[in-house]
């Protein structure tokens, strides 16, 4: 199941904090979709350390980051619901 988090209006470091707090509670079969106003480069090494995979794309001038547990198929692959 997709969880959504919109941090576009928050000032640093609050977006990073909110993302990490949400991931602490993320069930293994779920993923997080984050809407951000900029690309959060410091987040990526933390995700790797925490055991998550991610994909990032720009859409309509906002950064969209999908985050899921490493070892699970990415959202949209067979076996995952969107």
mmCIF file of the N, C-alpha and C atoms, coordinates in Angstrom:
data_MODEL
# 
_entry.id   MODEL 
# 
loop_
_atom_site.group_PDB 
_atom_site.id 
_atom_site.type_symbol 
_atom_site.label_atom_id 
_atom_site.label_alt_id 
_atom_site.label_comp_id 
_atom_site.label_asym_id 
_atom_site.label_entity_id 
_atom_site.label_seq_id 
_atom_site.pdbx_PDB_ins_code 
_atom_site.Cartn_x 
_atom_site.Cartn_y 
_atom_site.Cartn_z 
_atom_site.occupancy 
_atom_site.B_iso_or_equiv 
_atom_site.pdbx_formal_charge 
_atom_site.auth_seq_id 
_atom_site.auth_comp_id 
_atom_site.auth_asym_id 
_atom_site.auth_atom_id 
_atom_site.pdbx_PDB_model_num 
ATOM 1   N N  . UNK A 1 1  ? 0.835  -1.169 0.000   1.00 0.00 ? 1  UNK A N  1 
ATOM 2   C CA . UNK A 1 1  ? 0.000  0.000  0.000   1.00 0.00 ? 1  UNK A CA 1 
ATOM 3   C C  . UNK A 1 1  ? 0.887  1.243  0.000   1.00 0.00 ? 1  UNK A C  1 
ATOM 4   N N  . UNK A 1 2  ? 0.445  2.243  -0.690  1.00 0.00 ? 2  UNK A N  1 
ATOM 5   C CA . UNK A 1 2  ? 1.213  3.479  -0.789  1.00 0.00 ? 2  UNK A CA 1 
ATOM 6   C C  . UNK A 1 2  ? 0.839  4.439  0.342   1.00 0.00 ? 2  UNK A C  1 
ATOM 7   N N  . UNK A 1 3  ? 1.863  4.923  1.040   1.00 0.00 ? 3  UNK A N  1 
ATOM 8   C CA . UNK A 1 3  ? 1.692  6.005  1.998   1.00 0.00 ? 3  UNK A CA 1 
ATOM 9   C C  . UNK A 1 3  ? 2.219  7.263  1.339   1.00 0.00 ? 3  UNK A C  1 
ATOM 10  N N  . UNK A 1 4  ? 1.590  8.394  1.592   1.00 0.00 ? 4  UNK A N  1 
ATOM 11  C CA . UNK A 1 4  ? 1.995  9.644  0.943   1.00 0.00 ? 4  UNK A CA 1 
ATOM 12  C C  . UNK A 1 4  ? 2.429  10.665 1.978   1.00 0.00 ? 4  UNK A C  1 
ATOM 13  N N  . UNK A 1 5  ? 3.460  11.405 1.617   1.00 0.00 ? 5  UNK A N  1 
ATOM 14  C CA . UNK A 1 5  ? 3.996  12.445 2.495   1.00 0.00 ? 5  UNK A CA 1 
ATOM 15  C C  . UNK A 1 5  ? 4.370  13.648 1.638   1.00 0.00 ? 5  UNK A C  1 
ATOM 16  N N  . UNK A 1 6  ? 3.787  14.796 1.958   1.00 0.00 ? 6  UNK A N  1 
ATOM 17  C CA . UNK A 1 6  ? 4.055  16.030 1.225   1.00 0.00 ? 6  UNK A CA 1 
ATOM 18  C C  . UNK A 1 6  ? 4.869  16.956 2.128   1.00 0.00 ? 6  UNK A C  1 
ATOM 19  N N  . UNK A 1 7  ? 6.125  17.185 1.757   1.00 0.00 ? 7  UNK A N  1 
ATOM 20  C CA . UNK A 1 7  ? 7.015  18.027 2.572   1.00 0.00 ? 7  UNK A CA 1 
ATOM 21  C C  . UNK A 1 7  ? 7.442  19.285 1.802   1.00 0.00 ? 7  UNK A C  1 
ATOM 22  N N  . UNK A 1 8  ? 6.736  19.620 0.731   1.00 0.00 ? 8  UNK A N  1 
ATOM 23  C CA . UNK A 1 8  ? 7.127  20.727 -0.134  1.00 0.00 ? 8  UNK A CA 1 
ATOM 24  C C  . UNK A 1 8  ? 7.166  22.070 0.582   1.00 0.00 ? 8  UNK A C  1 
ATOM 25  N N  . UNK A 1 9  ? 6.315  22.277 1.545   1.00 0.00 ? 9  UNK A N  1 
ATOM 26  C CA . UNK A 1 9  ? 6.217  23.579 2.199   1.00 0.00 ? 9  UNK A CA 1 
ATOM 27  C C  . UNK A 1 9  ? 7.070  23.686 3.469   1.00 0.00 ? 9  UNK A C  1 
ATOM 28  N N  . UNK A 1 10 ? 7.771  22.631 3.827   1.00 0.00 ? 10 UNK A N  1 
ATOM 29  C CA . UNK A 1 10 ? 8.552  22.617 5.067   1.00 0.00 ? 10 UNK A CA 1 
ATOM 30  C C  . UNK A 1 10 ? 9.987  23.074 4.824   1.00 0.00 ? 10 UNK A C  1 
ATOM 31  N N  . UNK A 1 11 ? 10.550 23.744 5.818   1.00 0.00 ? 11 UNK A N  1 
ATOM 32  C CA . UNK A 1 11 ? 11.933 24.213 5.748   1.00 0.00 ? 11 UNK A CA 1 
ATOM 33  C C  . UNK A 1 11 ? 12.877 23.138 6.284   1.00 0.00 ? 11 UNK A C  1 
ATOM 34  N N  . UNK A 1 12 ? 14.073 23.015 5.693   1.00 0.00 ? 12 UNK A N  1 
ATOM 35  C CA . UNK A 1 12 ? 15.065 22.058 6.198   1.00 0.00 ? 12 UNK A CA 1 
ATOM 36  C C  . UNK A 1 12 ? 15.413 22.372 7.658   1.00 0.00 ? 12 UNK A C  1 
ATOM 37  N N  . UNK A 1 13 ? 15.648 21.357 8.446   1.00 0.00 ? 13 UNK A N  1 
ATOM 38  C CA . UNK A 1 13 ? 15.743 19.928 8.150   1.00 0.00 ? 13 UNK A CA 1 
ATOM 39  C C  . UNK A 1 13 ? 14.440 19.163 8.362   1.00 0.00 ? 13 UNK A C  1 
ATOM 40  N N  . UNK A 1 14 ? 13.322 19.851 8.503   1.00 0.00 ? 14 UNK A N  1 
ATOM 41  C CA . UNK A 1 14 ? 12.058 19.186 8.824   1.00 0.00 ? 14 UNK A CA 1 
ATOM 42  C C  . UNK A 1 14 ? 11.650 18.133 7.784   1.00 0.00 ? 14 UNK A C  1 
ATOM 43  N N  . UNK A 1 15 ? 11.797 18.380 6.462   1.00 0.00 ? 15 UNK A N  1 
ATOM 44  C CA . UNK A 1 15 ? 11.429 17.319 5.515   1.00 0.00 ? 15 UNK A CA 1 
ATOM 45  C C  . UNK A 1 15 ? 12.185 16.010 5.757   1.00 0.00 ? 15 UNK A C  1 
ATOM 46  N N  . UNK A 1 16 ? 13.475 16.103 5.958   1.00 0.00 ? 16 UNK A N  1 
ATOM 47  C CA . UNK A 1 16 ? 14.275 14.906 6.223   1.00 0.00 ? 16 UNK A CA 1 
ATOM 48  C C  . UNK A 1 16 ? 13.793 14.207 7.495   1.00 0.00 ? 16 UNK A C  1 
ATOM 49  N N  . UNK A 1 17 ? 13.545 14.965 8.539   1.00 0.00 ? 17 UNK A N  1 
ATOM 50  C CA . UNK A 1 17 ? 13.077 14.386 9.800   1.00 0.00 ? 17 UNK A CA 1 
ATOM 51  C C  . UNK A 1 17 ? 11.738 13.680 9.616   1.00 0.00 ? 17 UNK A C  1 
ATOM 52  N N  . UNK A 1 18 ? 10.825 14.303 8.908   1.00 0.00 ? 18 UNK A N  1 
ATOM 53  C CA . UNK A 1 18 ? 9.496  13.700 8.697   1.00 0.00 ? 18 UNK A CA 1 
ATOM 54  C C  . UNK A 1 18 ? 9.591  12.417 7.881   1.00 0.00 ? 18 UNK A C  1 
ATOM 55  N N  . UNK A 1 19 ? 10.430 12.426 6.859   1.00 0.00 ? 19 UNK A N  1 
ATOM 56  C CA . UNK A 1 19 ? 10.599 11.223 6.038   1.00 0.00 ? 19 UNK A CA 1 
ATOM 57  C C  . UNK A 1 19 ? 11.148 10.091 6.887   1.00 0.00 ? 19 UNK A C  1 
ATOM 58  N N  . UNK A 1 20 ? 12.187 10.359 7.664   1.00 0.00 ? 20 UNK A N  1 
ATOM 59  C CA . UNK A 1 20 ? 12.799 9.311  8.483   1.00 0.00 ? 20 UNK A CA 1 
ATOM 60  C C  . UNK A 1 20 ? 11.827 8.790  9.536   1.00 0.00 ? 20 UNK A C  1 
ATOM 61  N N  . UNK A 1 21 ? 11.050 9.672  10.154  1.00 0.00 ? 21 UNK A N  1 
ATOM 62  C CA . UNK A 1 21 ? 10.051 9.246  11.137  1.00 0.00 ? 21 UNK A CA 1 
ATOM 63  C C  . UNK A 1 21 ? 9.006  8.335  10.501  1.00 0.00 ? 21 UNK A C  1 
ATOM 64  N N  . UNK A 1 22 ? 8.571  8.674  9.319   1.00 0.00 ? 22 UNK A N  1 
ATOM 65  C CA . UNK A 1 22 ? 7.570  7.869  8.625   1.00 0.00 ? 22 UNK A CA 1 
ATOM 66  C C  . UNK A 1 22 ? 8.128  6.500  8.262   1.00 0.00 ? 22 UNK A C  1 
ATOM 67  N N  . UNK A 1 23 ? 9.387  6.458  7.831   1.00 0.00 ? 23 UNK A N  1 
ATOM 68  C CA . UNK A 1 23 ? 9.997  5.187  7.439   1.00 0.00 ? 23 UNK A CA 1 
ATOM 69  C C  . UNK A 1 23 ? 10.188 4.252  8.620   1.00 0.00 ? 23 UNK A C  1 
ATOM 70  N N  . UNK A 1 24 ? 10.361 4.785  9.816   1.00 0.00 ? 24 UNK A N  1 
ATOM 71  C CA . UNK A 1 24 ? 10.508 3.932  11.003  1.00 0.00 ? 24 UNK A CA 1 
ATOM 72  C C  . UNK A 1 24 ? 9.290  3.047  11.207  1.00 0.00 ? 24 UNK A C  1 
ATOM 73  N N  . UNK A 1 25 ? 8.128  3.508  10.781  1.00 0.00 ? 25 UNK A N  1 
ATOM 74  C CA . UNK A 1 25 ? 6.871  2.785  10.972  1.00 0.00 ? 25 UNK A CA 1 
ATOM 75  C C  . UNK A 1 25 ? 6.362  2.101  9.697   1.00 0.00 ? 25 UNK A C  1 
ATOM 76  N N  . UNK A 1 26 ? 7.128  2.150  8.605   1.00 0.00 ? 26 UNK A N  1 
ATOM 77  C CA . UNK A 1 26 ? 6.658  1.644  7.318   1.00 0.00 ? 26 UNK A CA 1 
ATOM 78  C C  . UNK A 1 26 ? 6.624  0.111  7.311   1.00 0.00 ? 26 UNK A C  1 
ATOM 79  N N  . UNK A 1 27 ? 5.424  -0.481 7.158   1.00 0.00 ? 27 UNK A N  1 
ATOM 80  C CA . UNK A 1 27 ? 5.342  -1.951 7.059   1.00 0.00 ? 27 UNK A CA 1 
ATOM 81  C C  . UNK A 1 27 ? 6.133  -2.465 5.860   1.00 0.00 ? 27 UNK A C  1 
ATOM 82  N N  . UNK A 1 28 ? 6.583  -3.687 5.943   1.00 0.00 ? 28 UNK A N  1 
ATOM 83  C CA . UNK A 1 28 ? 7.490  -4.230 4.924   1.00 0.00 ? 28 UNK A CA 1 
ATOM 84  C C  . UNK A 1 28 ? 6.863  -4.323 3.539   1.00 0.00 ? 28 UNK A C  1 
ATOM 85  N N  . UNK A 1 29 ? 5.559  -4.427 3.430   1.00 0.00 ? 29 UNK A N  1 
ATOM 86  C CA . UNK A 1 29 ? 4.917  -4.532 2.123   1.00 0.00 ? 29 UNK A CA 1 
ATOM 87  C C  . UNK A 1 29 ? 4.468  -3.187 1.566   1.00 0.00 ? 29 UNK A C  1 
ATOM 88  N N  . UNK A 1 30 ? 4.687  -2.123 2.299   1.00 0.00 ? 30 UNK A N  1 
ATOM 89  C CA . UNK A 1 30 ? 4.247  -0.797 1.876   1.00 0.00 ? 30 UNK A CA 1 
ATOM 90  C C  . UNK A 1 30 ? 5.408  0.021  1.339   1.00 0.00 ? 30 UNK A C  1 
ATOM 91  N N  . UNK A 1 31 ? 5.086  1.149  0.713   1.00 0.00 ? 31 UNK A N  1 
ATOM 92  C CA . UNK A 1 31 ? 6.100  2.072  0.227   1.00 0.00 ? 31 UNK A CA 1 
ATOM 93  C C  . UNK A 1 31 ? 5.636  3.489  0.488   1.00 0.00 ? 31 UNK A C  1 
ATOM 94  N N  . UNK A 1 32 ? 6.572  4.406  0.449   1.00 0.00 ? 32 UNK A N  1 
ATOM 95  C CA . UNK A 1 32 ? 6.307  5.804  0.743   1.00 0.00 ? 32 UNK A CA 1 
ATOM 96  C C  . UNK A 1 32 ? 6.513  6.632  -0.516  1.00 0.00 ? 32 UNK A C  1 
ATOM 97  N N  . UNK A 1 33 ? 5.534  7.476  -0.824  1.00 0.00 ? 33 UNK A N  1 
ATOM 98  C CA . UNK A 1 33 ? 5.653  8.419  -1.929  1.00 0.00 ? 33 UNK A CA 1 
ATOM 99  C C  . UNK A 1 33 ? 5.788  9.808  -1.322  1.00 0.00 ? 33 UNK A C  1 
ATOM 100 N N  . UNK A 1 34 ? 6.935  10.449 -1.571  1.00 0.00 ? 34 UNK A N  1 
ATOM 101 C CA . UNK A 1 34 ? 7.237  11.759 -1.002  1.00 0.00 ? 34 UNK A CA 1 
ATOM 102 C C  . UNK A 1 34 ? 7.182  12.806 -2.101  1.00 0.00 ? 34 UNK A C  1 
ATOM 103 N N  . UNK A 1 35 ? 6.498  13.897 -1.816  1.00 0.00 ? 35 UNK A N  1 
ATOM 104 C CA . UNK A 1 35 ? 6.491  15.078 -2.698  1.00 0.00 ? 35 UNK A CA 1 
ATOM 105 C C  . UNK A 1 35 ? 7.363  16.129 -2.033  1.00 0.00 ? 35 UNK A C  1 
ATOM 106 N N  . UNK A 1 36 ? 8.403  16.553 -2.745  1.00 0.00 ? 36 UNK A N  1 
ATOM 107 C CA . UNK A 1 36 ? 9.409  17.455 -2.180  1.00 0.00 ? 36 UNK A CA 1 
ATOM 108 C C  . UNK A 1 36 ? 9.653  18.606 -3.154  1.00 0.00 ? 36 UNK A C  1 
ATOM 109 N N  . UNK A 1 37 ? 10.057 19.742 -2.628  1.00 0.00 ? 37 UNK A N  1 
ATOM 110 C CA . UNK A 1 37 ? 10.335 20.896 -3.488  1.00 0.00 ? 37 UNK A CA 1 
ATOM 111 C C  . UNK A 1 37 ? 11.753 20.877 -4.054  1.00 0.00 ? 37 UNK A C  1 
ATOM 112 N N  . UNK A 1 38 ? 12.613 20.032 -3.500  1.00 0.00 ? 38 UNK A N  1 
ATOM 113 C CA . UNK A 1 38 ? 13.987 19.919 -4.004  1.00 0.00 ? 38 UNK A CA 1 
ATOM 114 C C  . UNK A 1 38 ? 14.449 18.474 -3.839  1.00 0.00 ? 38 UNK A C  1 
ATOM 115 N N  . UNK A 1 39 ? 15.516 18.129 -4.502  1.00 0.00 ? 39 UNK A N  1 
ATOM 116 C CA . UNK A 1 39 ? 16.031 16.763 -4.369  1.00 0.00 ? 39 UNK A CA 1 
ATOM 117 C C  . UNK A 1 39 ? 16.830 16.649 -3.075  1.00 0.00 ? 39 UNK A C  1 
ATOM 118 N N  . UNK A 1 40 ? 16.457 15.730 -2.199  1.00 0.00 ? 40 UNK A N  1 
ATOM 119 C CA . UNK A 1 40 ? 17.087 15.616 -0.875  1.00 0.00 ? 40 UNK A CA 1 
ATOM 120 C C  . UNK A 1 40 ? 18.319 14.699 -0.887  1.00 0.00 ? 40 UNK A C  1 
ATOM 121 N N  . UNK A 1 41 ? 19.393 15.182 -1.456  1.00 0.00 ? 41 UNK A N  1 
ATOM 122 C CA . UNK A 1 41 ? 20.600 14.353 -1.587  1.00 0.00 ? 41 UNK A CA 1 
ATOM 123 C C  . UNK A 1 41 ? 21.069 13.737 -0.269  1.00 0.00 ? 41 UNK A C  1 
ATOM 124 N N  . UNK A 1 42 ? 21.047 14.435 0.872   1.00 0.00 ? 42 UNK A N  1 
ATOM 125 C CA . UNK A 1 42 ? 21.496 13.795 2.120   1.00 0.00 ? 42 UNK A CA 1 
ATOM 126 C C  . UNK A 1 42 ? 20.652 12.586 2.525   1.00 0.00 ? 42 UNK A C  1 
ATOM 127 N N  . UNK A 1 43 ? 19.431 12.512 2.040   1.00 0.00 ? 43 UNK A N  1 
ATOM 128 C CA . UNK A 1 43 ? 18.547 11.395 2.392   1.00 0.00 ? 43 UNK A CA 1 
ATOM 129 C C  . UNK A 1 43 ? 19.042 10.073 1.825   1.00 0.00 ? 43 UNK A C  1 
ATOM 130 N N  . UNK A 1 44 ? 19.636 10.084 0.655   1.00 0.00 ? 44 UNK A N  1 
ATOM 131 C CA . UNK A 1 44 ? 19.926 8.846  -0.055  1.00 0.00 ? 44 UNK A CA 1 
ATOM 132 C C  . UNK A 1 44 ? 20.898 7.925  0.687   1.00 0.00 ? 44 UNK A C  1 
ATOM 133 N N  . UNK A 1 45 ? 21.932 8.458  1.256   1.00 0.00 ? 45 UNK A N  1 
ATOM 134 C CA . UNK A 1 45 ? 22.859 7.585  2.006   1.00 0.00 ? 45 UNK A CA 1 
ATOM 135 C C  . UNK A 1 45 ? 22.190 7.038  3.267   1.00 0.00 ? 45 UNK A C  1 
ATOM 136 N N  . UNK A 1 46 ? 21.323 7.820  3.873   1.00 0.00 ? 46 UNK A N  1 
ATOM 137 C CA . UNK A 1 46 ? 20.584 7.340  5.051   1.00 0.00 ? 46 UNK A CA 1 
ATOM 138 C C  . UNK A 1 46 ? 19.629 6.212  4.666   1.00 0.00 ? 46 UNK A C  1 
ATOM 139 N N  . UNK A 1 47 ? 18.986 6.349  3.530   1.00 0.00 ? 47 UNK A N  1 
ATOM 140 C CA . UNK A 1 47 ? 18.097 5.278  3.074   1.00 0.00 ? 47 UNK A CA 1 
ATOM 141 C C  . UNK A 1 47 ? 18.860 3.980  2.872   1.00 0.00 ? 47 UNK A C  1 
ATOM 142 N N  . UNK A 1 48 ? 20.014 4.077  2.248   1.00 0.00 ? 48 UNK A N  1 
ATOM 143 C CA . UNK A 1 48 ? 20.841 2.887  2.017   1.00 0.00 ? 48 UNK A CA 1 
ATOM 144 C C  . UNK A 1 48 ? 21.211 2.240  3.349   1.00 0.00 ? 48 UNK A C  1 
ATOM 145 N N  . UNK A 1 49 ? 21.632 3.040  4.320   1.00 0.00 ? 49 UNK A N  1 
ATOM 146 C CA . UNK A 1 49 ? 22.010 2.513  5.636   1.00 0.00 ? 49 UNK A CA 1 
ATOM 147 C C  . UNK A 1 49 ? 20.830 1.869  6.359   1.00 0.00 ? 49 UNK A C  1 
ATOM 148 N N  . UNK A 1 50 ? 19.635 2.394  6.140   1.00 0.00 ? 50 UNK A N  1 
ATOM 149 C CA . UNK A 1 50 ? 18.434 1.895  6.810   1.00 0.00 ? 50 UNK A CA 1 
ATOM 150 C C  . UNK A 1 50 ? 17.808 0.695  6.097   1.00 0.00 ? 50 UNK A C  1 
ATOM 151 N N  . UNK A 1 51 ? 18.334 0.332  4.929   1.00 0.00 ? 51 UNK A N  1 
ATOM 152 C CA . UNK A 1 51 ? 17.814 -0.834 4.216   1.00 0.00 ? 51 UNK A CA 1 
ATOM 153 C C  . UNK A 1 51 ? 16.651 -0.534 3.294   1.00 0.00 ? 51 UNK A C  1 
ATOM 154 N N  . UNK A 1 52 ? 16.684 0.633  2.660   1.00 0.00 ? 52 UNK A N  1 
ATOM 155 C CA . UNK A 1 52 ? 15.639 1.008  1.717   1.00 0.00 ? 52 UNK A CA 1 
ATOM 156 C C  . UNK A 1 52 ? 16.219 1.226  0.328   1.00 0.00 ? 52 UNK A C  1 
ATOM 157 N N  . UNK A 1 53 ? 15.382 1.009  -0.676  1.00 0.00 ? 53 UNK A N  1 
ATOM 158 C CA . UNK A 1 53 ? 15.673 1.390  -2.049  1.00 0.00 ? 53 UNK A CA 1 
ATOM 159 C C  . UNK A 1 53 ? 14.752 2.548  -2.404  1.00 0.00 ? 53 UNK A C  1 
ATOM 160 N N  . UNK A 1 54 ? 15.054 3.234  -3.478  1.00 0.00 ? 54 UNK A N  1 
ATOM 161 C CA . UNK A 1 54 ? 14.243 4.390  -3.860  1.00 0.00 ? 54 UNK A CA 1 
ATOM 162 C C  . UNK A 1 54 ? 14.404 4.689  -5.341  1.00 0.00 ? 54 UNK A C  1 
ATOM 163 N N  . UNK A 1 55 ? 13.474 5.471  -5.839  1.00 0.00 ? 55 UNK A N  1 
ATOM 164 C CA . UNK A 1 55 ? 13.593 6.050  -7.175  1.00 0.00 ? 55 UNK A CA 1 
ATOM 165 C C  . UNK A 1 55 ? 13.122 7.492  -7.067  1.00 0.00 ? 55 UNK A C  1 
ATOM 166 N N  . UNK A 1 56 ? 13.735 8.335  -7.869  1.00 0.00 ? 56 UNK A N  1 
ATOM 167 C CA . UNK A 1 56 ? 13.442 9.766  -7.838  1.00 0.00 ? 56 UNK A CA 1 
ATOM 168 C C  . UNK A 1 56 ? 13.159 10.242 -9.250  1.00 0.00 ? 56 UNK A C  1 
ATOM 169 N N  . UNK A 1 57 ? 12.142 11.080 -9.383  1.00 0.00 ? 57 UNK A N  1 
ATOM 170 C CA . UNK A 1 57 ? 11.863 11.716 -10.679 1.00 0.00 ? 57 UNK A CA 1 
ATOM 171 C C  . UNK A 1 57 ? 11.295 13.107 -10.408 1.00 0.00 ? 57 UNK A C  1 
ATOM 172 N N  . UNK A 1 58 ? 11.463 13.959 -11.396 1.00 0.00 ? 58 UNK A N  1 
ATOM 173 C CA . UNK A 1 58 ? 10.886 15.307 -11.353 1.00 0.00 ? 58 UNK A CA 1 
ATOM 174 C C  . UNK A 1 58 ? 9.617  15.294 -12.177 1.00 0.00 ? 58 UNK A C  1 
ATOM 175 N N  . UNK A 1 59 ? 8.560  15.876 -11.587 1.00 0.00 ? 59 UNK A N  1 
ATOM 176 C CA . UNK A 1 59 ? 7.271  15.916 -12.269 1.00 0.00 ? 59 UNK A CA 1 
ATOM 177 C C  . UNK A 1 59 ? 6.586  17.234 -11.897 1.00 0.00 ? 59 UNK A C  1 
ATOM 178 N N  . UNK A 1 60 ? 6.267  18.034 -12.909 1.00 0.00 ? 60 UNK A N  1 
ATOM 179 C CA . UNK A 1 60 ? 5.585  19.316 -12.665 1.00 0.00 ? 60 UNK A CA 1 
ATOM 180 C C  . UNK A 1 60 ? 6.309  20.165 -11.623 1.00 0.00 ? 60 UNK A C  1 
ATOM 181 N N  . UNK A 1 61 ? 7.601  20.305 -11.766 1.00 0.00 ? 61 UNK A N  1 
ATOM 182 C CA . UNK A 1 61 ? 8.478  21.109 -10.897 1.00 0.00 ? 61 UNK A CA 1 
ATOM 183 C C  . UNK A 1 61 ? 8.510  20.660 -9.442  1.00 0.00 ? 61 UNK A C  1 
ATOM 184 N N  . UNK A 1 62 ? 8.206  19.393 -9.189  1.00 0.00 ? 62 UNK A N  1 
ATOM 185 C CA . UNK A 1 62 ? 8.401  18.863 -7.843  1.00 0.00 ? 62 UNK A CA 1 
ATOM 186 C C  . UNK A 1 62 ? 9.120  17.525 -7.924  1.00 0.00 ? 62 UNK A C  1 
ATOM 187 N N  . UNK A 1 63 ? 9.848  17.230 -6.889  1.00 0.00 ? 63 UNK A N  1 
ATOM 188 C CA . UNK A 1 63 ? 10.620 15.995 -6.798  1.00 0.00 ? 63 UNK A CA 1 
ATOM 189 C C  . UNK A 1 63 ? 9.734  14.921 -6.162  1.00 0.00 ? 63 UNK A C  1 
ATOM 190 N N  . UNK A 1 64 ? 9.565  13.807 -6.864  1.00 0.00 ? 64 UNK A N  1 
ATOM 191 C CA . UNK A 1 64 ? 8.781  12.684 -6.371  1.00 0.00 ? 64 UNK A CA 1 
ATOM 192 C C  . UNK A 1 64 ? 9.751  11.552 -6.043  1.00 0.00 ? 64 UNK A C  1 
ATOM 193 N N  . UNK A 1 65 ? 9.717  11.092 -4.793  1.00 0.00 ? 65 UNK A N  1 
ATOM 194 C CA . UNK A 1 65 ? 10.608 10.025 -4.357  1.00 0.00 ? 65 UNK A CA 1 
ATOM 195 C C  . UNK A 1 65 ? 9.755  8.861  -3.879  1.00 0.00 ? 65 UNK A C  1 
ATOM 196 N N  . UNK A 1 66 ? 9.940  7.687  -4.482  1.00 0.00 ? 66 UNK A N  1 
ATOM 197 C CA . UNK A 1 66 ? 9.317  6.459  -4.012  1.00 0.00 ? 66 UNK A CA 1 
ATOM 198 C C  . UNK A 1 66 ? 10.348 5.704  -3.202  1.00 0.00 ? 66 UNK A C  1 
ATOM 199 N N  . UNK A 1 67 ? 9.975  5.279  -2.012  1.00 0.00 ? 67 UNK A N  1 
ATOM 200 C CA . UNK A 1 67 ? 10.901 4.592  -1.101  1.00 0.00 ? 67 UNK A CA 1 
ATOM 201 C C  . UNK A 1 67 ? 10.256 3.280  -0.670  1.00 0.00 ? 67 UNK A C  1 
ATOM 202 N N  . UNK A 1 68 ? 11.005 2.188  -0.758  1.00 0.00 ? 68 UNK A N  1 
ATOM 203 C CA . UNK A 1 68 ? 10.503 0.877  -0.357  1.00 0.00 ? 68 UNK A CA 1 
ATOM 204 C C  . UNK A 1 68 ? 11.623 0.089  0.288   1.00 0.00 ? 68 UNK A C  1 
ATOM 205 N N  . UNK A 1 69 ? 11.249 -0.979 0.986   1.00 0.00 ? 69 UNK A N  1 
ATOM 206 C CA . UNK A 1 69 ? 12.230 -1.828 1.668   1.00 0.00 ? 69 UNK A CA 1 
ATOM 207 C C  . UNK A 1 69 ? 13.086 -2.563 0.637   1.00 0.00 ? 69 UNK A C  1 
ATOM 208 N N  . UNK A 1 70 ? 14.393 -2.514 0.835   1.00 0.00 ? 70 UNK A N  1 
ATOM 209 C CA . UNK A 1 70 ? 15.319 -3.225 -0.053  1.00 0.00 ? 70 UNK A CA 1 
ATOM 210 C C  . UNK A 1 70 ? 14.964 -4.707 -0.033  1.00 0.00 ? 70 UNK A C  1 
ATOM 211 N N  . UNK A 1 71 ? 15.068 -5.346 -1.183  1.00 0.00 ? 71 UNK A N  1 
ATOM 212 C CA . UNK A 1 71 ? 14.732 -6.756 -1.300  1.00 0.00 ? 71 UNK A CA 1 
ATOM 213 C C  . UNK A 1 71 ? 13.302 -6.980 -1.740  1.00 0.00 ? 71 UNK A C  1 
ATOM 214 N N  . UNK A 1 72 ? 12.462 -5.972 -1.629  1.00 0.00 ? 72 UNK A N  1 
ATOM 215 C CA . UNK A 1 72 ? 11.095 -6.038 -2.144  1.00 0.00 ? 72 UNK A CA 1 
ATOM 216 C C  . UNK A 1 72 ? 11.097 -5.478 -3.555  1.00 0.00 ? 72 UNK A C  1 
ATOM 217 N N  . UNK A 1 73 ? 10.158 -5.919 -4.379  1.00 0.00 ? 73 UNK A N  1 
ATOM 218 C CA . UNK A 1 73 ? 10.079 -5.331 -5.715  1.00 0.00 ? 73 UNK A CA 1 
ATOM 219 C C  . UNK A 1 73 ? 9.687  -3.862 -5.621  1.00 0.00 ? 73 UNK A C  1 
ATOM 220 N N  . UNK A 1 74 ? 10.164 -3.035 -6.517  1.00 0.00 ? 74 UNK A N  1 
ATOM 221 C CA . UNK A 1 74 ? 9.756  -1.630 -6.520  1.00 0.00 ? 74 UNK A CA 1 
ATOM 222 C C  . UNK A 1 74 ? 8.263  -1.504 -6.790  1.00 0.00 ? 74 UNK A C  1 
ATOM 223 N N  . UNK A 1 75 ? 7.639  -0.426 -6.313  1.00 0.00 ? 75 UNK A N  1 
ATOM 224 C CA . UNK A 1 75 ? 6.229  -0.197 -6.610  1.00 0.00 ? 75 UNK A CA 1 
ATOM 225 C C  . UNK A 1 75 ? 5.985  -0.259 -8.106  1.00 0.00 ? 75 UNK A C  1 
ATOM 226 N N  . UNK A 1 76 ? 4.940  -0.969 -8.497  1.00 0.00 ? 76 UNK A N  1 
ATOM 227 C CA . UNK A 1 76 ? 4.615  -1.090 -9.915  1.00 0.00 ? 76 UNK A CA 1 
ATOM 228 C C  . UNK A 1 76 ? 5.085  -2.401 -10.507 1.00 0.00 ? 76 UNK A C  1 
ATOM 229 N N  . UNK A 1 77 ? 6.029  -3.100 -9.866  1.00 0.00 ? 77 UNK A N  1 
ATOM 230 C CA . UNK A 1 77 ? 6.441  -4.413 -10.354 1.00 0.00 ? 77 UNK A CA 1 
ATOM 231 C C  . UNK A 1 77 ? 5.373  -5.437 -9.998  1.00 0.00 ? 77 UNK A C  1 
ATOM 232 N N  . UNK A 1 78 ? 5.425  -6.580 -10.667 1.00 0.00 ? 78 UNK A N  1 
ATOM 233 C CA . UNK A 1 78 ? 4.440  -7.611 -10.397 1.00 0.00 ? 78 UNK A CA 1 
ATOM 234 C C  . UNK A 1 78 ? 4.515  -8.004 -8.923  1.00 0.00 ? 78 UNK A C  1 
ATOM 235 N N  . UNK A 1 79 ? 3.368  -8.221 -8.365  1.00 0.00 ? 79 UNK A N  1 
ATOM 236 C CA . UNK A 1 79 ? 3.300  -8.575 -6.947  1.00 0.00 ? 79 UNK A CA 1 
ATOM 237 C C  . UNK A 1 79 ? 3.110  -7.387 -6.047  1.00 0.00 ? 79 UNK A C  1 
ATOM 238 N N  . UNK A 1 80 ? 3.192  -6.184 -6.585  1.00 0.00 ? 80 UNK A N  1 
ATOM 239 C CA . UNK A 1 80 ? 2.995  -4.972 -5.769  1.00 0.00 ? 80 UNK A CA 1 
ATOM 240 C C  . UNK A 1 80 ? 1.747  -4.254 -6.254  1.00 0.00 ? 80 UNK A C  1 
ATOM 241 N N  . UNK A 1 81 ? 0.965  -3.748 -5.342  1.00 0.00 ? 81 UNK A N  1 
ATOM 242 C CA . UNK A 1 81 ? -0.215 -2.957 -5.693  1.00 0.00 ? 81 UNK A CA 1 
ATOM 243 C C  . UNK A 1 81 ? 0.160  -1.506 -5.797  1.00 0.00 ? 81 UNK A C  1 
ATOM 244 N N  . UNK A 1 82 ? -0.460 -0.794 -6.720  1.00 0.00 ? 82 UNK A N  1 
ATOM 245 C CA . UNK A 1 82 ? -0.260 0.652  -6.816  1.00 0.00 ? 82 UNK A CA 1 
ATOM 246 C C  . UNK A 1 82 ? -1.490 1.388  -6.384  1.00 0.00 ? 82 UNK A C  1 
# 
